Amino acid sequence: MTTLTNLLDLDPAQLVAWCGALGEKPFRAKQLQRWIHQYGASDFESMTDLAKSLRDKLKTRAIVSAPAIISDHTSTDGTRKWLVDVGNGNAVETVFIPEENRGTLCISTQAGCAVNCRFCSTGKQGFSRNLSVGEIIGQLWMAEFELRRTKGIAPGPKGERQITNVVMMGMGEPLLNYEPTVTALKLMLDDNAYGLSRRRVTLSTSGVVPMIDKLSQDCAVALAVSLHASNDKLRDNLVPLNKKYPLAELIAACKRYLDFAPRDFVTLEYCMLDGVNDTDAHARELVALIAKHDLSCKFNLIPFNPFPESGLLRSANPRIKAFAQILMDAGIVTTIRKTRGDDIDAACGQLAGEVQDRTNVQDRMQKMAGYQEKYGKNFGRIVEISE
């Protein structure tokens, strides 16, 4: 019996090669790819501009199969969360965050996670397995066309795209599932598939240094790094991977990556933990760390979502703002993540807004105007984001 090939597993070059093995020309692969990724088609008979002989071949050799949806919930703020089945009792979450001028999809790359960061509930569940290309890109495929169906928007390039941004910030460490993750990225960027800009696709890593370097050569998208600590001793405790790739090596890798990145900064994610990493001294230590390495970066401060096993608490809102102020005073763009889709604990979504500095305000305003002209209007401000 012939094993059917899931065409969601193939990037553009692989699909051309696969079609070539069937005796088909490269343009057929492009047609097929458009049907799958732009029209959301899984029924080969509906792909009307493919020759009947090719459609017949496809029926006996291929499938288009994304992970099945277990549950589908929409929050009061419009955030939509799917739980999808990846087999053998494993499930991962895919989350869509709608905003006025964009729609962001948060994608998982592993079932579970082996990094075991202290503040992450996923890590406490342990690691099950890497997801396949089809399971990773299948989350985008499923979500885009589910959203269109819900809104009555036609599939195809003429229909309004629902997902404009993708963040690989769901379950798992993307760089520990490297090849499937990069293959999925190539599909996201390909004009015959989703046609997303490299600036609008962000990969978040806990700091797998060799793979950061490899990604810069293979498929450089926007980079976010889960920093969460201002020194190695603290980060060893919060992010065990730091024992293998300490801060100096990680920051150096970020600098190297910027030579190839679509953005001229790296986003540094920092989960705010009460009494653990949120003091003024920690903030000043971060400023010194960034200055020492001269890294172009933006900080994204994340209010911690507590869970019992962590033994950790969320920093109070005034503490987060004071911490952000120190970073901002040093000229570092700082944002506080707006919590979305959390109908029970909505308070952390009210942190955003500009923090006013009332010391030496005239001098600072003149300097800031120059920075903003050079780096954009959000330089030196805390702005509300949801990535």
C-alpha positions in Angstrom: 0.0 0.0 0.0 1.3 3.4 -1.0 2.0 5.9 1.9 0.2 9.1 1.1 2.4 12.3 1.2 0.9 15.1 3.2 1.5 18.1 0.9 1.5 20.5 3.9 4.9 18.9 4.8 6.6 20.3 1.7 8.2 23.7 1.2 8.1 25.2 -2.3 11.3 23.6 -3.6 10.3 20.2 -2.1 6.9 20.4 -3.8 8.5 21.1 -7.2 10.8 18.1 -6.7 7.8 15.9 -5.6 5.8 16.9 -8.6 8.8 16.3 -10.8 9.0 12.7 -9.6 5.4 12.4 -10.9 6.5 13.7 -14.3 5.0 17.1 -13.8 6.5 20.5 -14.7 7.4 23.0 -12.0 4.5 25.3 -12.8 2.1 22.5 -11.7 3.7 22.6 -8.3 3.1 26.4 -8.1 -0.6 25.9 -9.1 -0.9 23.1 -6.5 0.7 25.2 -3.8 -1.7 28.1 -4.5 -4.7 25.9 -4.2 -3.5 24.5 -0.9 -2.2 27.6 0.8 -4.1 30.5 -0.8 -7.5 28.7 -1.3 -7.4 26.3 1.6 -8.3 23.4 -0.7 -7.8 19.9 0.5 -10.0 18.2 -2.2 -7.9 17.6 -5.3 -11.0 17.5 -7.5 -11.8 21.1 -6.7 -8.4 22.2 -8.1 -10.0 22.9 -11.5 -7.0 24.3 -13.4 -4.9 21.1 -12.8 -5.0 18.5 -15.5 -7.3 15.6 -14.8 -4.4 13.2 -15.1 -2.6 15.1 -12.3 -5.7 15.2 -10.1 -6.0 11.4 -10.5 -2.3 10.9 -9.5 -2.8 13.2 -6.5 -5.8 11.2 -5.2 -3.7 8.1 -4.9 -0.5 9.6 -3.7 -1.2 12.6 -1.6 -3.4 14.2 1.1 -3.7 17.7 2.6 -4.1 17.2 6.3 -3.8 19.7 9.1 -4.2 18.7 12.8 -7.8 18.2 13.8 -9.5 20.8 16.0 -10.4 19.6 19.5 -11.8 22.9 20.8 -12.4 26.4 19.4 -13.0 29.3 21.8 -13.4 33.0 21.3 -12.7 35.5 24.1 -14.7 38.6 24.8 -11.9 40.7 23.3 -12.0 38.7 20.1 -9.0 36.5 20.8 -9.6 33.0 19.4 -7.9 29.9 20.7 -7.9 26.5 19.1 -6.7 23.3 20.8 -5.5 21.0 18.0 -4.8 17.3 18.1 -1.3 16.2 17.1 -1.8 12.5 17.9 -0.9 10.0 20.7 -2.7 12.0 23.3 -0.8 15.3 22.5 -2.5 18.6 21.8 -1.1 22.1 21.2 -2.7 25.6 21.3 -2.9 28.0 18.4 -4.0 31.6 19.3 -5.3 34.4 17.0 -5.1 37.9 18.3 -7.1 40.5 16.3 -6.2 44.1 16.3 -7.4 47.1 14.3 -4.6 47.0 11.8 -3.3 43.4 12.0 -4.1 39.9 12.9 -1.4 37.9 14.8 -1.3 34.1 15.0 0.7 32.5 17.7 2.0 29.0 16.6 3.4 26.0 18.5 6.4 24.0 17.2 6.6 21.2 19.8 4.2 19.1 21.9 5.5 20.1 25.3 8.9 21.7 25.8 12.3 20.4 27.0 13.8 23.8 28.1 11.8 23.8 31.4 11.9 27.5 32.2 10.9 27.9 35.8 8.1 30.4 35.1 6.6 28.5 32.1 3.7 26.1 32.7 4.4 24.3 29.4 7.8 23.2 30.6 6.3 21.6 33.6 4.3 19.3 31.4 7.5 17.8 30.0 8.4 17.2 26.3 6.5 14.8 24.1 7.8 15.3 20.6 8.7 17.7 17.8 5.9 18.7 15.4 6.1 18.0 11.7 6.1 20.7 9.0 2.5 19.9 8.3 1.5 20.2 12.0 3.3 23.6 12.2 2.1 25.2 8.9 -1.2 23.4 9.4 -2.0 25.7 12.3 -1.7 28.7 10.0 -3.6 26.9 7.2 -6.4 25.9 9.6 -6.6 29.3 11.3 -6.6 31.5 8.1 -9.4 29.6 6.5 -11.4 29.0 9.7 -11.3 32.8 10.3 -12.4 33.4 6.7 -15.3 30.9 7.0 -16.5 32.6 10.2 -16.5 36.0 8.6 -17.9 34.8 5.2 -14.7 35.9 3.4 -13.8 34.1 0.2 -10.6 32.0 0.1 -8.0 33.0 -2.5 -5.8 36.0 -3.0 -8.8 38.4 -3.5 -10.3 37.6 -0.1 -9.0 39.8 2.7 -6.1 38.1 4.5 -7.0 37.5 8.2 -3.5 36.7 9.5 -0.9 39.4 8.7 1.6 38.4 11.4 2.9 35.1 12.8 4.8 34.7 16.1 6.4 31.4 16.9 5.8 31.8 20.6 3.4 29.0 21.4 4.3 25.7 22.9 7.9 24.5 22.4 11.4 25.9 21.5 11.4 26.4 17.7 15.2 26.1 17.4 15.2 22.7 19.0 12.9 21.6 16.1 14.9 23.3 13.5 14.3 21.7 10.1 10.5 21.5 10.3 10.4 25.1 11.7 12.5 26.5 8.9 10.5 24.6 6.2 7.3 26.1 7.7 8.9 29.6 7.7 9.7 29.3 4.0 6.1 28.5 3.2 4.9 31.5 5.3 7.2 33.8 3.3 6.6 32.3 -0.2 4.4 34.5 -2.5 2.7 31.4 -3.9 1.6 30.5 -0.3 1.0 33.1 2.4 3.3 35.8 1.2 4.1 37.2 4.6 6.9 39.7 5.1 10.0 38.6 7.0 9.4 41.6 9.2 6.0 40.2 10.2 7.1 36.7 11.1 8.8 36.5 14.5 10.6 33.5 16.0 11.0 33.4 19.8 13.9 31.4 21.3 15.2 30.8 24.8 18.7 31.1 23.3 20.0 28.1 21.4 23.1 30.0 20.2 24.3 27.7 17.3 20.8 27.6 15.8 20.4 31.4 16.0 23.5 31.6 13.8 22.1 28.9 11.4 18.7 30.6 11.2 20.5 33.8 10.1 21.8 32.0 7.0 18.8 29.8 6.3 15.7 32.0 6.8 16.3 35.2 8.8 13.0 36.4 10.2 12.4 38.8 13.1 14.0 37.5 16.3 12.7 37.6 19.8 14.8 36.2 22.7 13.4 35.0 26.1 15.9 36.8 28.3 14.1 37.1 31.7 17.2 37.8 33.7 19.9 40.4 34.0 22.8 38.1 35.0 24.0 34.6 34.5 23.3 33.3 38.1 19.7 34.4 38.0 19.2 33.2 34.4 20.7 29.8 35.2 17.9 29.4 37.7 15.1 30.7 35.5 16.2 29.4 32.1 18.3 26.3 32.5 19.6 26.5 28.9 21.7 29.5 30.1 24.1 27.1 31.7 25.0 25.9 28.1 24.7 29.3 26.4 25.4 32.1 28.9 24.3 35.7 28.4 27.5 36.9 26.8 27.3 34.2 24.1 23.6 34.8 23.6 23.9 38.6 23.2 26.9 38.1 20.8 24.7 35.7 18.8 21.9 38.4 18.7 24.4 41.0 17.4 25.6 38.6 14.6 22.0 37.9 13.7 21.2 41.5 13.1 23.5 41.6 10.1 20.9 39.4 8.3 17.6 40.2 10.1 14.7 42.1 8.5 14.5 44.4 11.5 17.4 46.4 13.0 16.7 45.3 16.5 16.1 42.1 18.5 13.1 41.9 20.9 14.2 40.8 24.4 11.3 39.3 26.3 11.3 39.7 30.0 8.7 38.0 32.3 8.2 40.2 35.4 8.5 38.0 38.5 7.8 39.6 41.9 10.9 39.9 44.0 12.9 37.7 41.6 14.0 39.8 38.6 12.0 43.0 38.9 14.1 45.4 41.1 15.6 48.7 40.1 19.0 47.0 40.4 18.0 44.3 37.9 16.8 47.0 35.5 20.1 48.9 35.8 22.0 45.6 35.3 20.1 45.1 32.1 21.0 48.6 30.9 24.7 47.9 31.6 24.5 44.5 29.8 23.0 46.1 26.7 25.4 49.0 26.7 28.4 46.7 27.2 27.5 44.7 24.1 26.0 47.7 22.2 23.0 45.6 21.2 20.2 47.2 19.2 17.1 45.9 21.0 13.6 46.5 22.3 12.4 45.2 25.6 9.0 43.5 25.9 8.0 43.2 29.6 5.5 40.4 30.2 3.2 40.3 33.2 3.6 36.8 34.6 0.6 34.5 34.6 1.0 32.6 37.9 0.5 28.8 38.2 0.8 26.9 41.4 3.8 24.7 40.5 6.0 27.8 39.8 6.1 29.2 43.3 6.3 32.6 41.6 4.1 35.7 41.7 3.4 38.5 39.1 5.1 41.8 39.7 2.8 44.6 40.8 1.8 47.0 38.0 3.6 50.0 39.6 6.8 47.9 39.9 6.6 46.9 36.2 6.1 50.6 35.3 9.1 51.7 37.5 11.2 49.0 35.9 10.2 50.1 32.5 11.0 53.7 33.3 14.7 52.8 34.1 15.0 51.1 30.7 13.3 54.0 29.0 15.5 56.5 30.7 18.5 54.7 29.2 17.0 55.3 25.7 15.8 51.6 25.3 12.4 51.2 23.6 10.3 49.3 26.1 6.8 47.8 25.8 4.5 46.1 28.2 2.7 43.2 26.7 -1.0 43.5 26.8 -2.6 40.3 28.0 -5.2 39.1 25.6 -7.9 36.4 25.8 -7.8 36.2 29.6 -11.4 36.9 30.6 -10.8 36.1 34.2 -7.6 38.2 34.9 -7.9 41.2 32.7 -6.1 43.7 34.9 -2.7 43.0 33.3 -4.2 44.3 30.1 -4.4 47.8 31.6 -0.6 48.4 32.0 0.1 50.1 28.7 0.5 53.8 28.0 3.2 56.3 28.0 5.3 56.6 31.1 6.1 60.3 31.8 9.5 61.2 32.9 9.3 64.4 35.0 13.0 65.0 35.6 15.1 67.2 33.3 12.1 67.0 31.0 13.1 69.8 28.6 16.6 68.3 27.9 15.2 64.9 27.5 12.5 66.0 25.1 15.0 67.6 22.8 17.2 64.4 22.9 14.2 62.2 22.4 12.9 64.2 19.4 16.3 63.5 17.7 16.1 59.8 18.6 12.5 59.5 17.3 13.4 61.2 14.0 16.2 58.6 13.6 14.5 55.5 15.0 10.8 56.1 14.7 8.0 57.7 16.8 7.9 54.9 19.4 11.5 55.2 20.4 11.7 55.8 24.2 8.0 55.2 24.8 6.1 52.4 26.3 3.6 51.3 23.8 0.8 48.7 23.9 1.5 45.6 21.9 0.1 42.0 21.9 2.9 40.0 20.4 
